[in-house]
Amino acid sequence: MTAASPEIATIICGDRVRTQPDALARAGRLGAALVAAGIGRGDKCVVMARNDIEFLEVSVGIAATGGNPLPINTRWTAGEVAHVLTDAKVRLIFAHTEFVPVAEAARELTGTAARIVEIAMPAELLAAGGWDAGLARPTGRHELLEDWIAGQPEPVGHIEGAISDSMGVIYTSGTTGKPKGVARESMTPHQLLSIAGATAKRMGLAPGVPMLVAGPLYHTSPNAIAVLGLRMGAKIVLMPRWDARDFLRLVDHHRIRQVKIVPTMVSRILSVPPEERAHHDLSSLTHVIHSAAPCPPALKRAAIELFGDALWEFYGCSEAGTITWIDAAQWLAHPGSVGRAVDGSAVLIGDERGNPLPAKEIGRVWVRGADYWPRFEYLNQGAPQSPVADMLWVGDLGYLDEDGYLYLTGRDAEVVIRGGVNIYPAEIESAITALDGVEDVAVFGVPDPGDLGEQVAAHILPRPGAALTEDLVRAALSGQLARYKLPAYIEIVDSLPRDDSGKVYKRLLRDGWVSANGARAGDQRQVQGGHPAGR
């Protein structure tokens, strides 16, 4: 009797399947082509592509040379892409055919000589994502990725320190301003292994484990997890684009054990009728991890009911990595929390000078990365200045309870100040999310027509078929929130401007509201009255 051969790990995207040995061999040959093109340690290369097998191959190929892959949000305009091209001194742009025009326009805006390599879009990807089938025809204006790979018979050789160099710069999401390049110090082998080991353990990654990449590979967290999964030999299933029904189908069909999601995705899954969800077996899941955006308590409870003990949450930032973790049982004991600091990381709640505040008092969330996390500075800006030694504030507000669990109340830039009193949008969003028929919500501040500074506005996305109205929402909130916290403006909308990582662009909502309302800000819909909020 002969032993069964071990299953060869694959990468699956729609109807396309590629073995990981083949994908890694292609990445190695791309690395050789990059070296021949003069790309080496520390050189920045943009990747602007849909979720696809080639995205991972390009990322690994760049990393093999010591170059630095910089994934770009595919929703960005040419001006936004141009900022990164200039800020990072980008030498090479890999772009799916769909995004070649944006890359060309961005290059023209900057006047840089960044070289464009076009990634052809397979018909299977376009069909799976519901995109224009005509995009399967390359533009013909640039070199093709496949030609670069085919032109190299041998993979690039080992380059000492390449992996550390490849992780030198990542960019923040840019939802509250221009994205900033976070330039990390060169990591030691111990740091690299510690980060990989801690990530694999907490994320549930291991050789052969079926994992689903539900989020966009241009976002830091899905990208890092997918690349680590590839290096470890996990079975990788890529979603070309997010769809709640596809999520349920893929988890059931591939017996997925690990997936990284965001709260918005949970809400979309819950909008699928219960009888339809019941047709899919989700019992294989052991690690359903969410982060990147606040998760209102009502939504979190529903997620725990759906995923059980498989649900995990972490809080972190590009600058300091993962800071806190919390599992389902801990959350039920500390509802609303994002967990406690792990692996030598630390959280301090303090004022603007870093003076510690007592438990349950809201202040700035000062953080320090894990023991193994590298130091950093902002690209072209230098190291951040902080009144707290070895700690950083990235704009989040929150508090700690007596047990050291962290609770976030929002971003400092999003706090609504009315009559001299701070109003935290997260509290109002949690109350609205708990209402029947609400799928998503964004609360933000808009100018007050009088002398109170700001007033509250809410945009609400209903679940399919829900009969939500402004009057119903106001009536439901009136017994839950103080009068000064009630939204002066409520709009029922059919979409919210969230990026694919779950963060909402509240500055776009505010700008849009101001543009649309202008001098009409004090009309009859205002419910908060003319007295300062503190009265």
DOTOR-671325 format. One record per residue (C-alpha): y, z, x. Coordinates in steps of 0.02 Angstrom, whole numbers, plus 50000, padded with zeros to 5 digits. Each point is the difference from the previous one (the first is absolute). Example, Ala and Ser with C-alpha at 12.3 -4.5 7.8 and 13.67 -1.06 7.14 Angstrom:
REM DOTOR-671325
<pt yy="49775" zz="50390" xx="50615"/>
<pt yy="50172" zz="49967" xx="50069"/>
REM end
This chain:
REM DOTOR-671325
<pt yy="50000" zz="50000" xx="50000"/>
<pt yy="50169" zz="49953" xx="50068"/>
<pt yy="50156" zz="50102" xx="49967"/>
<pt yy="50129" zz="49922" xx="49886"/>
<pt yy="50148" zz="49925" xx="50090"/>
<pt yy="50161" zz="50096" xx="49975"/>
<pt yy="50121" zz="49916" xx="49882"/>
<pt yy="50140" zz="49908" xx="50088"/>
<pt yy="50171" zz="50063" xx="49945"/>
<pt yy="50108" zz="49874" xx="49910"/>
<pt yy="50178" zz="49972" xx="49941"/>
<pt yy="50011" zz="49939" xx="49821"/>
<pt yy="50155" zz="49929" xx="49917"/>
<pt yy="49978" zz="49917" xx="49831"/>
<pt yy="49858" zz="49875" xx="50022"/>
<pt yy="50016" zz="49994" xx="50189"/>
<pt yy="49882" zz="50098" xx="50112"/>
<pt yy="50004" zz="50012" xx="50189"/>
<pt yy="49891" zz="50107" xx="50112"/>
<pt yy="50096" zz="50121" xx="50106"/>
<pt yy="49925" zz="49936" xx="50163"/>
<pt yy="50069" zz="49828" xx="49954"/>
<pt yy="50170" zz="50073" xx="49954"/>
<pt yy="50012" zz="50099" xx="50161"/>
<pt yy="49947" zz="49849" xx="50103"/>
<pt yy="50138" zz="49897" xx="49917"/>
<pt yy="50124" zz="50140" xx="50034"/>
<pt yy="49948" zz="49999" xx="50182"/>
<pt yy="50027" zz="49813" xx="50017"/>
<pt yy="50169" zz="50018" xx="49914"/>
<pt yy="50040" zz="50134" xx="50130"/>
<pt yy="49961" zz="49874" xx="50137"/>
<pt yy="50115" zz="49873" xx="49917"/>
<pt yy="50138" zz="50129" xx="49990"/>
<pt yy="49985" zz="50041" xx="50185"/>
<pt yy="50006" zz="49814" xx="50039"/>
<pt yy="50160" zz="49991" xx="49895"/>
<pt yy="50078" zz="50139" xx="50104"/>
<pt yy="49976" zz="50144" xx="49879"/>
<pt yy="49961" zz="50163" xx="50086"/>
<pt yy="50025" zz="50186" xx="50001"/>
<pt yy="50139" zz="50059" xx="49888"/>
<pt yy="50043" zz="49829" xx="49929"/>
<pt yy="50037" zz="50008" xx="49813"/>
<pt yy="49912" zz="49881" xx="49881"/>
<pt yy="50038" zz="49996" xx="49814"/>
<pt yy="49859" zz="49977" xx="49873"/>
<pt yy="50056" zz="49941" xx="49828"/>
<pt yy="49847" zz="49968" xx="49893"/>
<pt yy="49904" zz="50042" xx="49844"/>
<pt yy="49848" zz="50112" xx="50010"/>
<pt yy="49869" zz="49888" xx="50079"/>
<pt yy="49870" zz="50000" xx="50137"/>
<pt yy="50118" zz="49911" xx="50119"/>
<pt yy="50128" zz="50141" xx="49984"/>
<pt yy="49876" zz="50119" xx="50084"/>
<pt yy="49949" zz="49872" xx="50130"/>
<pt yy="50180" zz="49967" xx="50049"/>
<pt yy="50038" zz="50186" xx="50010"/>
<pt yy="49851" zz="50035" xx="50113"/>
<pt yy="50034" zz="49845" xx="50105"/>
<pt yy="50179" zz="50052" xx="50035"/>
<pt yy="49945" zz="50177" xx="50040"/>
<pt yy="49872" zz="49936" xx="50126"/>
<pt yy="50141" zz="49931" xx="50107"/>
<pt yy="50104" zz="50159" xx="49994"/>
<pt yy="50120" zz="49912" xx="49885"/>
<pt yy="50070" zz="50092" xx="49850"/>
<pt yy="49957" zz="49932" xx="49826"/>
<pt yy="50140" zz="50031" xx="49875"/>
<pt yy="49944" zz="49973" xx="49820"/>
<pt yy="50143" zz="49941" xx="49888"/>
<pt yy="50022" zz="50034" xx="49814"/>
<pt yy="49963" zz="49834" xx="49916"/>
<pt yy="50135" zz="50036" xx="49869"/>
<pt yy="50139" zz="50007" xx="50128"/>
<pt yy="50137" zz="49869" xx="50002"/>
<pt yy="50044" zz="49900" xx="50153"/>
<pt yy="50143" zz="50120" xx="50036"/>
<pt yy="49885" zz="50150" xx="49999"/>
<pt yy="49874" zz="49913" xx="50112"/>
<pt yy="50141" zz="49948" xx="50116"/>
<pt yy="50044" zz="50182" xx="50028"/>
<pt yy="49828" zz="50034" xx="50073"/>
<pt yy="49999" zz="49840" xx="50103"/>
<pt yy="50162" zz="50053" xx="50084"/>
<pt yy="49968" zz="50187" xx="50008"/>
<pt yy="49827" zz="49981" xx="50079"/>
<pt yy="50036" zz="49842" xx="50101"/>
<pt yy="49852" zz="49916" xx="49919"/>
<pt yy="49918" zz="49861" xx="50101"/>
<pt yy="49872" zz="49933" xx="49877"/>
<pt yy="49981" zz="49989" xx="49810"/>
<pt yy="49832" zz="49979" xx="49914"/>
<pt yy="50030" zz="49947" xx="49820"/>
<pt yy="49896" zz="49942" xx="49855"/>
<pt yy="50057" zz="49829" xx="49939"/>
<pt yy="50082" zz="50085" xx="49850"/>
<pt yy="50118" zz="50096" xx="50114"/>
<pt yy="50039" zz="49868" xx="50130"/>
<pt yy="50166" zz="49953" xx="49914"/>
<pt yy="50057" zz="50182" xx="50004"/>
<pt yy="49950" zz="50015" xx="50183"/>
<pt yy="50094" zz="49839" xx="50041"/>
<pt yy="50156" zz="50058" xx="49909"/>
<pt yy="49993" zz="50170" xx="50086"/>
<pt yy="49983" zz="49917" xx="50169"/>
<pt yy="50149" zz="49889" xx="49963"/>
<pt yy="50105" zz="50150" xx="49948"/>
<pt yy="49967" zz="50088" xx="50163"/>
<pt yy="50008" zz="49849" xx="50114"/>
<pt yy="49843" zz="50063" xx="50088"/>
<pt yy="49866" zz="49889" xx="50074"/>
<pt yy="49856" zz="50095" xx="49923"/>
<pt yy="49850" zz="49885" xx="49990"/>
<pt yy="49916" zz="49978" xx="49829"/>
<pt yy="49811" zz="49985" xx="49983"/>
<pt yy="49948" zz="49952" xx="49824"/>
<pt yy="49849" zz="50081" xx="49917"/>
<pt yy="49922" zz="49877" xx="49877"/>
<pt yy="49965" zz="50075" xx="49830"/>
<pt yy="49820" zz="49970" xx="49941"/>
<pt yy="49975" zz="49937" xx="49823"/>
<pt yy="49891" zz="50152" xx="49963"/>
<pt yy="50143" zz="50118" xx="50042"/>
<pt yy="50122" zz="49905" xx="49891"/>
<pt yy="49877" zz="49999" xx="49855"/>
<pt yy="49962" zz="50185" xx="50018"/>
<pt yy="50185" zz="50045" xx="50004"/>
<pt yy="50054" zz="49877" xx="49866"/>
<pt yy="50121" zz="49912" xx="50117"/>
<pt yy="50053" zz="49817" xx="50007"/>
<pt yy="49850" zz="49895" xx="50055"/>
<pt yy="50121" zz="49884" xx="50090"/>
<pt yy="50025" zz="50133" xx="50133"/>
<pt yy="49829" zz="49953" xx="50070"/>
<pt yy="50089" zz="49853" xx="50084"/>
<pt yy="50087" zz="50057" xx="50162"/>
<pt yy="50181" zz="49952" xx="50026"/>
<pt yy="49961" zz="49895" xx="50154"/>
<pt yy="50154" zz="50069" xx="50087"/>
<pt yy="49913" zz="50126" xx="50114"/>
<pt yy="49845" zz="50033" xx="50101"/>
<pt yy="49852" zz="50067" xx="49901"/>
<pt yy="49907" zz="50161" xx="50032"/>
<pt yy="49833" zz="49910" xx="49993"/>
<pt yy="50054" zz="49881" xx="50138"/>
<pt yy="50050" zz="50147" xx="50110"/>
<pt yy="49830" zz="50081" xx="49975"/>
<pt yy="49901" zz="49838" xx="50021"/>
<pt yy="50092" zz="49962" xx="50162"/>
<pt yy="49927" zz="50152" xx="50089"/>
<pt yy="49812" zz="50002" xx="50035"/>
<pt yy="50001" zz="50177" xx="50071"/>
<pt yy="50079" zz="50162" xx="49937"/>
<pt yy="50137" zz="50089" xx="50093"/>
<pt yy="49937" zz="50122" xx="50131"/>
<pt yy="50029" zz="50187" xx="49999"/>
<pt yy="50180" zz="50050" xx="50031"/>
<pt yy="50022" zz="50182" xx="50050"/>
<pt yy="50114" zz="50094" xx="49880"/>
<pt yy="50010" zz="49856" xx="49876"/>
<pt yy="49957" zz="50102" xx="49846"/>
<pt yy="50132" zz="50131" xx="50039"/>
<pt yy="50131" zz="49865" xx="50030"/>
<pt yy="49954" zz="49914" xx="49837"/>
<pt yy="50047" zz="50157" xx="49904"/>
<pt yy="50169" zz="50015" xx="50085"/>
<pt yy="50113" zz="49957" xx="49852"/>
<pt yy="49983" zz="50011" xx="49811"/>
<pt yy="50136" zz="49981" xx="49870"/>
<pt yy="50045" zz="50117" xx="49858"/>
<pt yy="49988" zz="49930" xx="49823"/>
<pt yy="50188" zz="49977" xx="49978"/>
<pt yy="50006" zz="50052" xx="49816"/>
<pt yy="50159" zz="50102" xx="50027"/>
<pt yy="50083" zz="49891" xx="50132"/>
<pt yy="49959" zz="49882" xx="50143"/>
<pt yy="49827" zz="50031" xx="50073"/>
<pt yy="50004" zz="50089" xx="50167"/>
<pt yy="49885" zz="49963" xx="50145"/>
<pt yy="49905" zz="50155" xx="50054"/>
<pt yy="49964" zz="49977" xx="50186"/>
<pt yy="49859" zz="50114" xx="50058"/>
<pt yy="49968" zz="50056" xx="50176"/>
<pt yy="49846" zz="49926" xx="50084"/>
<pt yy="49849" zz="50098" xx="49939"/>
<pt yy="49865" zz="50071" xx="50111"/>
<pt yy="49816" zz="49964" xx="49966"/>
<pt yy="49986" zz="50179" xx="49935"/>
<pt yy="50139" zz="49970" xx="49874"/>
<pt yy="49926" zz="49835" xx="49943"/>
<pt yy="49828" zz="50076" xx="49975"/>
<pt yy="50072" zz="50152" xx="49913"/>
<pt yy="50100" zz="49894" xx="49877"/>
<pt yy="49851" zz="49886" xx="49967"/>
<pt yy="49879" zz="50145" xx="49981"/>
<pt yy="50111" zz="50102" xx="49884"/>
<pt yy="50041" zz="49848" xx="49895"/>
<pt yy="49818" zz="49946" xx="49983"/>
<pt yy="49943" zz="50176" xx="49954"/>
<pt yy="50134" zz="50034" xx="49870"/>
<pt yy="50000" zz="49823" xx="49930"/>
<pt yy="49811" zz="49991" xx="49983"/>
<pt yy="49975" zz="49853" xx="50119"/>
<pt yy="49835" zz="49970" xx="50090"/>
<pt yy="49892" zz="49854" xx="50056"/>
<pt yy="49928" zz="49909" xx="49850"/>
<pt yy="50106" zz="50093" xx="49872"/>
<pt yy="50062" zz="49881" xx="49864"/>
<pt yy="50189" zz="50014" xx="49993"/>
<pt yy="50125" zz="49915" xx="49885"/>
<pt yy="50172" zz="49949" xx="50062"/>
<pt yy="50101" zz="50007" xx="49839"/>
<pt yy="50175" zz="50007" xx="50075"/>
<pt yy="50094" zz="49869" xx="50099"/>
<pt yy="49955" zz="49982" xx="50183"/>
<pt yy="50184" zz="49987" xx="50042"/>
<pt yy="50017" zz="50185" xx="49958"/>
<pt yy="49962" zz="50122" xx="50141"/>
<pt yy="49866" zz="50105" xx="49918"/>
<pt yy="49885" zz="49864" xx="49928"/>
<pt yy="50022" zz="49901" xx="50161"/>
<pt yy="49954" zz="50143" xx="50116"/>
<pt yy="49850" zz="50050" xx="49893"/>
<pt yy="49935" zz="49822" xx="49987"/>
<pt yy="50016" zz="49965" xx="50186"/>
<pt yy="49914" zz="50165" xx="50042"/>
<pt yy="49864" zz="49959" xx="49873"/>
<pt yy="49975" zz="49832" xx="50084"/>
<pt yy="49986" zz="50078" xx="50172"/>
<pt yy="49873" zz="50126" xx="49931"/>
<pt yy="49894" zz="49871" xx="49910"/>
<pt yy="50035" zz="50055" xx="49821"/>
<pt yy="49967" zz="49872" xx="49863"/>
<pt yy="50174" zz="49940" xx="49951"/>
<pt yy="50045" zz="49929" xx="49830"/>
<pt yy="50178" zz="49934" xx="49989"/>
<pt yy="50092" zz="49981" xx="49835"/>
<pt yy="50110" zz="49845" xx="50015"/>
<pt yy="50119" zz="50082" xx="49876"/>
<pt yy="49997" zz="50159" xx="49898"/>
<pt yy="49921" zz="49994" xx="49828"/>
<pt yy="49930" zz="50153" xx="49911"/>
<pt yy="49854" zz="49908" xx="49921"/>
<pt yy="49953" zz="49919" xx="50166"/>
<pt yy="50005" zz="50173" xx="50079"/>
<pt yy="49873" zz="50067" xx="49875"/>
<pt yy="49889" zz="49847" xx="50019"/>
<pt yy="50001" zz="50002" xx="50190"/>
<pt yy="49964" zz="50186" xx="50014"/>
<pt yy="49852" zz="49980" xx="49883"/>
<pt yy="49933" zz="49838" xx="50076"/>
<pt yy="50015" zz="50050" xx="50185"/>
<pt yy="49962" zz="50185" xx="49974"/>
<pt yy="50164" zz="50040" xx="50088"/>
<pt yy="50012" zz="50173" xx="50079"/>
<pt yy="50174" zz="49999" xx="50076"/>
<pt yy="50166" zz="49935" xx="49935"/>
<pt yy="50184" zz="50036" xx="50032"/>
<pt yy="50114" zz="49984" xx="49849"/>
<pt yy="50171" zz="50054" xx="49937"/>
<pt yy="50044" zz="50092" xx="49838"/>
<pt yy="50062" zz="49842" xx="49916"/>
<pt yy="49826" zz="49926" xx="50019"/>
<pt yy="49924" zz="50153" xx="49917"/>
<pt yy="50117" zz="49978" xx="49853"/>
<pt yy="49954" zz="49816" xx="49985"/>
<pt yy="49814" zz="50045" xx="49999"/>
<pt yy="50032" zz="50126" xx="49861"/>
<pt yy="50084" zz="49861" xx="49899"/>
<pt yy="49831" zz="49912" xx="49992"/>
<pt yy="49922" zz="50054" xx="49834"/>
<pt yy="49876" zz="50144" xx="50023"/>
<pt yy="49857" zz="49903" xx="49921"/>
<pt yy="50028" zz="49861" xx="50128"/>
<pt yy="50009" zz="50120" xx="50146"/>
<pt yy="49836" zz="50077" xx="49942"/>
<pt yy="49909" zz="49836" xx="50038"/>
<pt yy="50030" zz="50027" xx="50187"/>
<pt yy="49907" zz="50127" xx="50106"/>
<pt yy="50120" zz="50089" xx="50119"/>
<pt yy="49876" zz="50133" xx="50057"/>
<pt yy="49981" zz="49923" xx="50173"/>
<pt yy="50177" zz="50053" xx="50047"/>
<pt yy="50010" zz="50145" xx="50123"/>
<pt yy="50178" zz="49977" xx="50067"/>
<pt yy="50138" zz="49939" xx="49885"/>
<pt yy="50157" zz="50038" xx="50100"/>
<pt yy="50177" zz="49984" xx="49937"/>
<pt yy="50170" zz="50021" xx="50082"/>
<pt yy="50164" zz="49907" xx="50030"/>
<pt yy="50084" zz="50047" xx="49835"/>
<pt yy="50014" zz="50155" xx="49888"/>
<pt yy="49859" zz="50028" xx="49876"/>
<pt yy="50060" zz="50089" xx="49842"/>
<pt yy="49887" zz="50146" xx="49950"/>
<pt yy="49945" zz="49919" xx="49835"/>
<pt yy="49945" zz="49844" xx="50094"/>
<pt yy="49914" zz="50103" xx="50134"/>
<pt yy="49898" zz="50097" xx="49872"/>
<pt yy="49946" zz="49836" xx="49920"/>
<pt yy="49952" zz="49934" xx="50173"/>
<pt yy="49893" zz="50155" xx="50033"/>
<pt yy="49914" zz="49976" xx="49833"/>
<pt yy="49963" zz="49819" xx="50049"/>
<pt yy="49949" zz="50022" xx="50183"/>
<pt yy="49951" zz="50184" xx="50009"/>
<pt yy="49976" zz="50078" xx="50172"/>
<pt yy="50016" zz="49829" xx="50082"/>
<pt yy="50190" zz="50008" xx="49978"/>
<pt yy="50102" zz="50047" xx="50153"/>
<pt yy="50186" zz="49995" xx="50038"/>
<pt yy="50102" zz="50006" xx="50159"/>
<pt yy="50183" zz="50004" xx="50045"/>
<pt yy="50073" zz="49927" xx="50159"/>
<pt yy="50126" zz="49880" xx="50073"/>
<pt yy="50007" zz="49857" xx="50123"/>
<pt yy="50084" zz="50110" xx="50129"/>
<pt yy="49877" zz="50146" xx="50002"/>
<pt yy="49840" zz="49935" xx="49921"/>
<pt yy="49899" zz="50101" xx="49875"/>
<pt yy="50069" zz="50175" xx="49972"/>
<pt yy="49910" zz="50078" xx="49851"/>
<pt yy="49837" zz="49975" xx="49905"/>
<pt yy="49938" zz="50066" xx="49833"/>
<pt yy="49838" zz="49976" xx="49903"/>
<pt yy="49974" zz="50004" xx="49812"/>
<pt yy="49948" zz="50183" xx="49991"/>
<pt yy="50147" zz="50057" xx="50106"/>
<pt yy="50119" zz="49899" xx="49891"/>
<pt yy="49934" zz="50079" xx="49840"/>
<pt yy="50035" zz="50170" xx="50078"/>
<pt yy="50172" zz="49941" xx="50059"/>
<pt yy="50051" zz="49866" xx="49874"/>
<pt yy="50138" zz="49886" xx="50061"/>
<pt yy="49969" zz="50034" xx="50185"/>
<pt yy="49968" zz="49868" xx="50134"/>
<pt yy="49902" zz="50125" xx="50106"/>
<pt yy="50011" zz="50102" xx="50158"/>
<pt yy="50033" zz="49946" xx="50178"/>
<pt yy="49846" zz="49948" xx="50101"/>
<pt yy="49950" zz="49966" xx="50180"/>
<pt yy="50144" zz="50098" xx="50076"/>
<pt yy="50135" zz="49914" xx="49898"/>
<pt yy="50132" zz="50111" xx="49921"/>
<pt yy="50119" zz="50008" xx="49852"/>
<pt yy="50161" zz="50100" xx="49991"/>
<pt yy="50112" zz="50009" xx="49848"/>
<pt yy="50177" zz="50027" xx="50059"/>
<pt yy="50182" zz="49961" xx="49970"/>
<pt yy="50095" zz="49861" xx="50088"/>
<pt yy="50007" zz="50104" xx="50159"/>
<pt yy="49814" zz="50038" xx="49995"/>
<pt yy="50019" zz="50181" xx="49948"/>
<pt yy="49839" zz="50050" xx="49909"/>
<pt yy="50008" zz="50026" xx="49812"/>
<pt yy="49890" zz="50119" xx="49901"/>
<pt yy="49846" zz="49945" xx="49903"/>
<pt yy="50035" zz="49893" xx="49846"/>
<pt yy="50179" zz="49963" xx="50051"/>
<pt yy="50037" zz="49814" xx="50013"/>
<pt yy="50063" zz="49934" xx="50166"/>
<pt yy="49973" zz="49867" xx="50130"/>
<pt yy="49819" zz="49968" xx="50050"/>
<pt yy="49997" zz="50012" xx="50190"/>
<pt yy="49836" zz="49939" xx="50075"/>
<pt yy="49908" zz="49992" xx="50165"/>
<pt yy="49854" zz="49882" xx="50030"/>
<pt yy="49823" zz="50051" xx="50046"/>
<pt yy="49962" zz="50066" xx="50174"/>
<pt yy="49943" zz="49828" xx="50055"/>
<pt yy="50143" zz="49900" xx="49922"/>
<pt yy="50110" zz="49904" xx="50124"/>
<pt yy="50186" zz="50027" xx="50021"/>
<pt yy="50115" zz="49861" xx="49941"/>
<pt yy="50177" zz="49935" xx="49990"/>
<pt yy="50081" zz="49876" xx="49883"/>
<pt yy="50002" zz="49825" xx="50071"/>
<pt yy="50173" zz="49959" xx="50071"/>
<pt yy="50065" zz="50168" xx="49936"/>
<pt yy="49921" zz="50132" xx="50110"/>
<pt yy="49915" zz="50163" xx="49958"/>
<pt yy="50049" zz="50086" xx="49837"/>
<pt yy="50110" zz="50153" xx="50015"/>
<pt yy="49935" zz="50156" xx="49916"/>
<pt yy="50061" zz="50180" xx="49992"/>
<pt yy="49818" zz="50056" xx="49992"/>
<pt yy="49905" zz="49987" xx="50164"/>
<pt yy="49859" zz="49871" xx="49991"/>
<pt yy="50024" zz="49975" xx="49812"/>
<pt yy="50068" zz="49855" xx="49900"/>
<pt yy="50078" zz="49971" xx="49830"/>
<pt yy="49971" zz="49829" xx="49922"/>
<pt yy="50095" zz="50028" xx="49838"/>
<pt yy="49873" zz="50093" xx="49892"/>
<pt yy="50041" zz="50158" xx="49902"/>
<pt yy="49878" zz="50131" xx="49939"/>
<pt yy="49938" zz="50178" xx="50013"/>
<pt yy="49851" zz="50103" xx="50058"/>
<pt yy="49907" zz="50126" xx="49894"/>
<pt yy="49939" zz="50169" xx="50064"/>
<pt yy="49837" zz="49921" xx="50060"/>
<pt yy="50086" zz="49867" xx="50105"/>
<pt yy="49970" zz="49854" xx="49881"/>
<pt yy="50135" zz="49868" xx="50000"/>
<pt yy="50083" zz="49934" xx="49842"/>
<pt yy="50116" zz="49849" xx="50006"/>
<pt yy="50149" zz="49986" xx="49883"/>
<pt yy="50062" zz="49830" xx="50056"/>
<pt yy="50106" zz="49912" xx="50129"/>
<pt yy="50170" zz="50067" xx="50049"/>
<pt yy="50077" zz="49829" xx="49967"/>
<pt yy="49931" zz="50003" xx="49822"/>
<pt yy="50064" zz="50171" xx="49945"/>
<pt yy="50118" zz="49986" xx="49851"/>
<pt yy="50152" zz="50113" xx="50018"/>
<pt yy="50082" zz="50038" xx="49833"/>
<pt yy="50141" zz="50124" xx="49983"/>
<pt yy="49956" zz="50070" xx="50172"/>
<pt yy="49818" zz="50033" xx="49951"/>
<pt yy="49851" zz="49913" xx="50081"/>
<pt yy="49881" zz="49911" xx="49881"/>
<pt yy="49833" zz="49948" xx="50075"/>
<pt yy="49933" zz="49836" xx="49926"/>
<pt yy="49819" zz="50049" xx="50035"/>
<pt yy="50010" zz="50141" xx="49872"/>
<pt yy="50061" zz="49881" xx="49865"/>
<pt yy="49875" zz="49866" xx="50049"/>
<pt yy="49859" zz="50127" xx="49984"/>
<pt yy="50057" zz="50048" xx="49825"/>
<pt yy="50012" zz="49818" xx="49945"/>
<pt yy="49833" zz="49952" xx="50078"/>
<pt yy="49915" zz="50136" xx="49898"/>
<pt yy="50054" zz="49914" xx="49837"/>
<pt yy="49871" zz="49894" xx="49909"/>
<pt yy="50018" zz="49815" xx="50033"/>
<pt yy="50094" zz="50009" xx="50165"/>
<pt yy="49926" zz="49899" xx="50143"/>
<pt yy="50142" zz="50013" xx="50126"/>
<pt yy="50177" zz="50069" xx="50014"/>
<pt yy="50145" zz="50005" xx="50120"/>
<pt yy="50144" zz="50124" xx="49982"/>
<pt yy="50161" zz="49972" xx="50099"/>
<pt yy="50182" zz="50047" xx="50002"/>
<pt yy="50143" zz="49890" xx="49939"/>
<pt yy="50188" zz="50028" xx="50004"/>
<pt yy="50074" zz="50116" xx="49869"/>
<pt yy="50155" zz="49928" xx="49915"/>
<pt yy="50087" zz="50167" xx="50004"/>
<pt yy="50014" zz="50132" xx="50135"/>
<pt yy="49819" zz="50061" xx="50008"/>
<pt yy="49944" zz="49884" xx="50140"/>
<pt yy="49835" zz="49929" xx="49938"/>
<pt yy="49891" zz="49993" xx="49847"/>
<pt yy="49814" zz="49968" xx="49980"/>
<pt yy="49921" zz="49833" xx="49955"/>
<pt yy="49816" zz="49965" xx="49968"/>
<pt yy="49906" zz="49836" xx="49996"/>
<pt yy="49831" zz="50018" xx="49913"/>
<pt yy="49853" zz="49880" xx="50004"/>
<pt yy="49885" zz="50027" xx="49849"/>
<pt yy="49813" zz="49978" xx="50000"/>
<pt yy="49940" zz="49842" xx="49912"/>
<pt yy="50015" zz="50020" xx="49813"/>
<pt yy="50097" zz="50164" xx="50009"/>
<pt yy="50145" zz="50018" xx="49876"/>
<pt yy="50127" zz="50088" xx="50109"/>
<pt yy="50184" zz="50008" xx="49952"/>
<pt yy="50153" zz="50084" xx="50074"/>
<pt yy="50011" zz="50118" xx="49852"/>
<pt yy="49817" zz="50053" xx="50015"/>
<pt yy="50021" zz="50036" xx="50185"/>
<pt yy="50161" zz="50099" xx="49974"/>
<pt yy="49921" zz="50104" xx="49862"/>
<pt yy="49848" zz="50039" xx="50107"/>
<pt yy="50104" zz="50050" xx="50151"/>
<pt yy="50128" zz="50105" xx="49908"/>
<pt yy="49884" zz="50149" xx="49991"/>
<pt yy="49940" zz="49985" xx="50179"/>
<pt yy="50154" zz="49972" xx="50106"/>
<pt yy="50169" zz="50083" xx="50010"/>
<pt yy="50134" zz="49899" xx="49913"/>
<pt yy="50086" zz="49947" xx="50161"/>
<pt yy="49836" zz="49925" xx="50064"/>
<pt yy="49971" zz="49890" xx="49848"/>
<pt yy="50023" zz="49815" xx="50040"/>
<pt yy="50166" zz="49933" xx="49938"/>
<pt yy="49927" zz="49825" xx="50005"/>
<pt yy="49821" zz="49953" xx="49958"/>
<pt yy="49937" zz="49823" xx="50012"/>
<pt yy="49826" zz="49940" xx="49952"/>
<pt yy="49955" zz="49866" xx="50128"/>
<pt yy="49857" zz="49880" xx="50035"/>
<pt yy="49997" zz="50032" xx="50188"/>
<pt yy="50068" zz="50112" xx="50138"/>
<pt yy="50051" zz="49943" xx="50175"/>
<pt yy="49864" zz="50088" xx="50098"/>
<pt yy="49935" zz="49936" xx="50164"/>
<pt yy="49812" zz="49980" xx="50016"/>
<pt yy="49988" zz="50168" xx="50088"/>
<pt yy="50060" zz="50088" xx="49841"/>
<pt yy="50179" zz="50038" xx="50051"/>
<pt yy="50134" zz="49955" xx="49873"/>
<pt yy="50162" zz="49917" xx="50055"/>
<pt yy="50118" zz="50118" xx="49909"/>
<pt yy="50151" zz="49928" xx="50089"/>
<pt yy="49962" zz="49834" xx="49913"/>
<pt yy="49990" zz="50088" xx="49832"/>
<pt yy="50165" zz="50090" xx="50030"/>
<pt yy="50087" zz="49842" xx="50061"/>
<pt yy="49932" zz="49903" xx="49853"/>
<pt yy="50056" zz="50133" xx="49877"/>
<pt yy="50176" zz="50007" xx="50072"/>
<pt yy="50013" zz="49811" xx="49997"/>
<pt yy="49941" zz="49989" xx="49820"/>
<pt yy="50095" zz="50149" xx="49929"/>
<pt yy="50159" zz="50019" xx="50103"/>
<pt yy="50137" zz="50077" xx="49894"/>
<pt yy="49881" zz="50028" xx="49854"/>
<pt yy="49923" zz="50148" xx="50088"/>
<pt yy="50066" zz="50125" xx="49875"/>
<pt yy="49945" zz="49921" xx="49836"/>
<pt yy="49919" zz="50085" xx="49852"/>
<pt yy="49829" zz="50011" xx="50084"/>
<pt yy="50064" zz="50138" xx="50115"/>
<pt yy="49921" zz="50164" xx="49945"/>
<pt yy="50050" zz="50120" xx="50135"/>
<pt yy="50178" zz="50034" xx="49939"/>
<pt yy="50157" zz="50031" xx="50099"/>
<pt yy="49964" zz="50172" xx="50073"/>
<pt yy="49940" zz="50031" xx="50177"/>
<pt yy="49812" zz="50013" xx="50009"/>
<pt yy="50006" zz="50180" xx="50053"/>
<pt yy="50074" zz="50060" xx="49835"/>
REM end
